[in-house]
Amino acid sequence: MDIFIEIGIIIIFASILAFVSRMFKQPLIPAYIIGGIILGPLLSIVTNKSIISTLSEIGIAFLLFIVGLEINLKNLKEVGFVSSIGGVINSTILFSLGFIVSLMMGFEAIEAGYLGLIIAFSSTMVVIKQLSDSREVNTLHGRIIIGILLVEDLIAVVAITILNSMHNISIAVFIFSILKGGFLFLLIMLLSKHVLNHLFKFAAKTPEVLFLLSISVCFMFGIFFSEFGHILVFLLRDVLSINLSEHMVMLLSPGFSIAIGAFAAGIGLANLPYSIEITSKVKPLKDFFATIFFVSLGLELEFGVISKQFIPIFVITLIVMFIKPSILFFMTYIFGYKQRTSFLVGGKMSQISEFALIIVFLGISLDHVSSSIVNITITIAIITIVFTSYFENYKNQLYNFFSPYLKLFDKIPLKTTVDLENVDDNNNHEVILVGYDRIGYSIFNTLKKLKKKFLVVDFNPEVVRNLIAQNVSCIYGDIGDIEVINKLDLGKVRIIISTVPHWENNLLLISETKKLNNEATIFVTADHVDEALSLYDAGADYVILPHFLGGERVSFILEDYTEDFKSITDLIAKKVEHIKELRRRKSLGHYHPNSYHLS
């Protein structure tokens, strides 16, 4: 069948299932995977799996490119210790566990090693998509997760390098991999500062050129990272005429994955003032190819393998879904982070990585493993990714269910790494403001002008540190956490304002407030009209819809301006005031409604 027709069938069918999934308020990723199972193993409509697989790899590259664009490396510094040390410890424990369990199930040592690697890493593709969709990239648990994923991806790259050189493995492989990776990232930073900055300054004048240049940089660095080893050998041996031994050629030849190159390209462009525009233009492409990636997982499934390899699939799936998050929870908690943060870190990473698929296909090409390992990996990937999708949908309910059991860890005498708050016990707050950035910032300034006693709740640690420096009453925490809500003096507060557009969290806040204080006035925020109506039904006094605020604001200005045809100088005064406010907002990082702060 023509590739255009097959891709068309995939997208049309995925769209139908996505529509049905949204009607029943189900996550989209399982719908895409089910679509692949129906089109592939069940009906055999789509058969060109190799091209579909290639397109899905492009989707991974685009996703990591956008992740790189949105990552602020400065924000990762505070979680660098838990991410680096914890990431290495977690991968080592899981690899060892997977290796030993696989040997016990009768696999050969080399196959057990591959299965250990499959268990050791979580999916950057899935986790980052969920973090970005829920706007949690800049939360504390989001930063920890991203840091751990970066470490895991680097370990995976080293693992792939070792597998390619297993016949000649040595410590030099590690050293050369690290040196090559460090050199490439340094090169990108230099190019970003001295070359790309000038190119994008010119390209930004034309949206189409900006888009093409962005895509070109993504592909360029993807190709360069992938072929860097061969390029290096060519330059040293053929251009500079340096005599390289076969051993040295083997050390230098392995490159990195295209996805890692795309990620590095994103980081290089993240420092440019055009990163938001680039992200908005590339995102539709990422969504398109990401859909194909999830459908392709379903296409690869073979039902016969599930019955023949049921025990390995069952055991390894249990390790990934339950033991892996338990290890991550305990490890994060030991590093001094609170229970909810640790719980979310573990739960969101309870799946296997797309690198697992790359690793097993490499194993097939190197004749290290049989096709059964590939089928086991695909089956586990589907099960665990679907599991994670439902964890994301019901994470608050799951945390509330497990929280009584997690309190057992309170008996462990640990110093809390993040316990940010600035609350005076004698200060009776009239107003509680949940969420500081953008909408919350305007409300914050109004409350200051009115000289109200108020408390700010936010779960961006940098925001809370900034408020503490200003001696503002504040608490670090997620309003979806019942423990955080219990810290608030809801019984005495007069007004509660939540600028966090999380429907379930706002429902919880309304419910807990009504239990203690029926007189409190409650303002909450929603993304959609249906959510707003349900929040009104739950007892909200006013629901903020950010998408409508701009039109309302313009209508007020227009009404004020056209009344008796006031002088144009009044409008100019508003313009000057607005420009000053926008510049102040920019200095605070309030760039774009699609950036991943929560308020």
Helices and strands as residue ranges (DSSP letters): H 3-23, H 28-37, I 38-42, H 49-70, G 73-79, H 80-104, H 109-120, H 124-133, H 140-164, G 166-168, H 171-191, I 192-196, H 197-203, H 207-233, I 234-239, H 246-252, H 258-270, H 275-300, H 303-308, H 310-318, I 319-323, H 324-334, H 339-348, H 354-365, H 371-393, H 395-406, G 407-411, E 421-422, E 431-434, H 439-449, E 454-458, H 461-469, E 474-476, H 482-487, E 495-498, H 503-516, E 521-525, H 529-538, E 542-544, H 546-562, G 563-565, H 568-587
